[in-house]
Amino acid sequence: MLRLIRIVVIAALLMAALIVQQPTAAQPILRVTHIVNGTLGDRSFFDSAQEGLERAVTDFGISLKVIELGEDQARWEPGIDDAMADTDAYDVLILGGSLVADYLMARADLYPDKKFIFHDEPIDFTRCTCANVYNVIYAQNEGAYLAGVYAAAMMKENALPNLSGKNIIGAVGGLDIPVINDFIVGYAQGAKSVIPEMTVLTQYIGGERPFFDLAKGLEIALAMYDQGADFTFSVAGGSGLGMIQAAQQRGKYFIGVDSDQWLLLKDSDPAAAEVVLTSMIKNVGGALYRAIGLLLEDQLPFGETEIVGIAEGAIGLAKNEYYERITPASVKAIVAQAEEDVMQCRVIVETALAPRPCKPSE
């Protein structure tokens, strides 16, 4: 009997040791905090980023915490400061955009044991060591070039009703800053490659809510349509939703930005979706998803800036079922040729940022 008791006790101790050594099933392999200097629901930049990170949760098993700082810019710096200082909550912290770049550069070196992914604006590595920062920016000028090509080709081919015949298009930016102007110069160049005499109207939302002001987006776009523009192109985040309303009111056309805005509207507001002929896709979510995958493989190049564009599948036009249905074969061919010309460096797209060395795609 004593021997049996001893065996039972030893077995219990061994089992307890095994239980202690087993990893907790729910333990994430990576804790990610995503800071949104605004709110989700913009159907554009922030939603695209969130979609990619949610895919990373599903596919990689990371945990994801989202902090929405709202539209009040006075809350952004203290909110980012608090999130970065909460070092027990994250392994990698993600944020992006020109309006918050300075906040990250001022603080990243304070947390050398943490990782940061900053996107959509170049990091100035002369202002910080930032050896723990991976910086990814998008060749949005390439995608905007395609958007301009598309708008002009649809006009040149007379592929739509209610065209003015004045060869005018519009672009609305959130702010007059280099990253926004990078879209606009590419858009204008693309349009003029098809119709050299094209006039490109340009205006900025400005104010305290440049990427959230639907009323201002509506007002500016209405004025552009009334001047004869057939298309407007949004580079203004959520303000573009007001521009869609303007296109509906004038029977004109809209090109979205960042996300496939037709896809986001087709079920919730089909009438609005009908004026969104395509969108310039800045695959923010795809770039962040890729970054998380590389990080998990210990292959993410921290301390560097990476530029991704058409050739990397990070930039392009939304070619959804609506695009396929309304776009004539002749216009599709013009767009396909423009894509090939950019990838093969036969066309160098103008930029408002530092020039990107062009290497022909293999």
N, C-alpha and C positions, 0 to 999 in steps of 0.2 A: 504493500500500500504506500509506504514512504517513497519507494522508487517511482511509483506512478504519479504521486503528487509532484516529485521533483521534475519529472518529464513535462507535466502540464505547465508548471511554473516557467521552465526554460522555454517551452513553445510559446507561452504568452509573451515572455520578454522579447523573443525573436520577432514575433508578430508586431509588437509595439515599435520595435526598432525599424521594421520595414515601413510601417505607417508614417513614422517621423521622416524617413528618408524620401518618401514619395512626394513629388512636386504637386502642389495644389492644381487641380485641373483647370480652375478658373483663372489662374495667374496669367496675365497677358505677356506676350513676348516683348512688347514695346508699348510704353504709355505715351500717347500723343495728345498734345493740347493744340487745338486750332483756334486762333484768335481772329475774330471777324470784327474789323473796325467799321461796323455798320450792323445790319441785320440780315439773316437769311431770308429768302423769299424775293430776292431781286431778279430772279429768273435770268441771271447773267453771271457775273464774275464770282460772287461768293457762293452761289448755288453750285456752280461748276466745281469749285474747289472742294466743297463739302461732298459732292457726289463721288469724287475720286477717293477721298479719305474714307467714306463709308464702304466703298468697294474694298479698300485695304483692310478694313475691319473684318469683312466677310472672308476675304481670300487669304489674309496673312495672320489673322488672330490677334491683331493689335487692339488696344483699348483706345477710345477716342473721347476726349472732353472738348466741348465747344463753348467758347466764351464770346457772346455777342455784346459788343461795347456800345451799340446804338449809334445814332446819327449825330449826337452831340460831340463835336471834336474835342471839347474840353475834358471829356471822360477818357479819351484814348490813351494819353500818356500815362496817367496814374493806373489805368486798367492794365496796360501792358507791363508796367513796373510791378504791379502786384502779381500778375501771372508768372512773370519770369522769376520773381523772388520766391514763389511757392515751389521750391525745388523738389519737395517730396511728391509732387503731383504729376511730374512728367519726366520722360527721358529725352523727348524731342518736342520742341515748340515750333509751330508753323504760323507765319503771318506774311502778308504781302501788300504791295502797293506803295506808290511814291509818297503818300501822305504820312506813312509811319516808318519809313526807312531810317530817318534820323534817330528815332527812339531805339531801334534795335542796335544801330551802330554805337550808340552811347552806352549800351549795357551788356552786349554779348561777351565782352572780355571779363566781366565780373563773374561769369558763371562758366569757367573753362571746362568743368566736368559735364556740362549739358550740351546738347546739340540743338541747332536752330536751322530751319529751312526758311529762307526768305525768297519770295518770288515776285516777279512783275516789275522790278526796279533794280538797277545795278547797285551793288554794294561798293562803296568807295573804300578799298582796302588800304588806302593811305591814311584813313581816318580812324581805323581800328585794326587790331591784329585779325580779329574775326576768324581765327583758325578753326573755330567750331561752327562756322556758318557755311552752309551750302546755299549758293545763290543761283537761281534759275530764272532766266528772262526769256521772253518770247519774241520771235521775229514777227511781231504783229504787222509790221509794214508789208511783209510778204502776203499775209492774208488779206489785208486791206487793199493791196494791189489787185487781188483777184475779185474783191467786192466791187471795185471800180470798173474792172473789165466787164464783169457781169452786168452791172447797171447800164453801162454804155452799149454793150452788145444787145441787150433787150430793147433799148431805144433805137439803135441803128437798124435792127431787124424788124422794127415796128411790131414787136411780138405781144404787145399789151394794148388794151383799150384805154382811152382817155389820156393819151400822151400829148403833151403840149407842143412838141416839135421845136422847142426852143433850145434844146441841148443844154439843159441846166440840171444839176443835181446838188444835193446839200449834204454837209457833214456837220454834226453837232457834237462837240466835245464837252466833257465835264469841266475841265480846267485847261487854261492855256499853259501847258507844261510839256516837256519833251516827250514823255511816254505817250501822252494823248496825241501830240502832233505827229508822232511816228506813224500812227494809224492814218492821219489825215493826208500826209504827203504821199503815202503809198496809194491811198484811195484815188487821189487826184491823178497821180501818174498812170495808174491802171486805166482810169476812164479816158484819159487823153491819148493813151496808146490805141484806143479804138476810134474815138472821135476827137481829133486834135483840137477842134475849136470848142470843146466842152468847157462850160463855166461851172466852177465848183464853189458854191456858197458855203462859208464857214462861220460858225458862231459857237460861243461857249456858254454853258449854263451859269457857272460862277456862283457867287454868293456863299451862304453857309452850308448849303445842301447840294453841292454840284452833282452828286451821283444819286440823289434821292428826290429831286424836285420834278414831279410829274407835270405840275402846272406850267413850269417854265419850259420844259421839253415840248409840251403841247403848243405853247405860245410861239416858240421859235420855229418849230416845224410848220405850223400853219402859215407863218410869214414866208417861209421858203417856198411852200407849195403855191402860195398866192403870187410869188414872183416868177412862177413857171417851172419850178423844180418838179421832176417826175419821181425821183427817189430821194429819200433822206437816209443817211447812215448814222447810226447811234454809236458814239464813243463816250457814253455818259451813264453807264450802268442802269440803275432803276429809273432814271429820268427818261430813258428811251421808251418806257411804257406810255408816257404822255405823247411821244412822237407817233406811236402806233395809233393812238386815238386820232391824231391829226390826219394821218393817212386815210383812216376810215372816213373821216368827215369830208375830205376833199376827193375821195376816190382815187388816191395815189398809192405809192408803193414805198416799202420800208425794208431796210437791210439791218438785221440784228447784229449783236456783238457778243463775243465770249461763248455763250451757250447757243444751242439750236432753239431759237425763241419760237419758231413755228411749233416745234414739238412740245414745248412747254405750254403753249396756249391752245393747241388744237382741240383738247377735250374741255377745258375750263371756259374758253372763250373762242369758239370757232370763227365768229365773224372777225375778230381781231386777228386771228391767225392767218386769214386769207390775204391780208396786205403784206405779210412777212414772207417775201419770195425766197429769201435765203438768209443765212447769218454767217458772219465771219467768225469761224470757230477759233477761239483761243483755248486750246484743250488744257485748261488749268488743272482740272481734275486728273486728266491723264498724266500730266507732268508730275503731279504730287504723288499719284499712285506709283509711278515709275520710281520716284525718289525713295519712297518707303521701301519698295522692293530691293533697290540697290543698297539702301542702308542696312537692311536685314542680312544682305550678303557681304557687308563690310566693303562695299565698292563705291560708296557715294563720295565724290571728291570735295571734302570740306576745305574751306579756305580758298575756293575758286568760284568763278562765275561761268555758267554754262548757258549757251544760247541755243534754243531749239526753234525750228521753223517748219516749212512745208516738207522738206526732205526727211525730217524726223517724225512726221505725222502729228506734230503738235499744233500746226496751224493749217487752216484751209477753209473751204466753204461747206456749209451744211447742204448735203445732197440727199435730202429726205424724199419721201414719196411725193410730196407736194412739188418740190423742185423738179423732180423727174417728170411730173405730169404737165407743168406749165411752161417748162423751158424747152424751146425748140432745139432740134438736133444741131442746127447751125450754131446756136449760142453755146451749147455744151462743147462743141468742137473748139470754139474760140477760147473757152475757159480751160479746156484740157491743154491746148497749145501754150497758154499763158503759164500754167503750172509747170509744164515741161521746160519752158524757157527760163523760168526762175531757178528751177532745180539744176539746170545745166549751165547756169551763169551766163546764158545768152542775154538775159535782162538782169541788170543790177538795180534792185529796188532802192529808191531814195529813202533816207532815214533822217529822223531828227535826233537820233542817238549816235553813239560811236559806231562808225562803219563796221560791218561784219565781213571778215574775209570770206570770199565765196569759193567753195570747192565743189566742182561738178559732182552730182549724185551718180553713184555707180549703178 
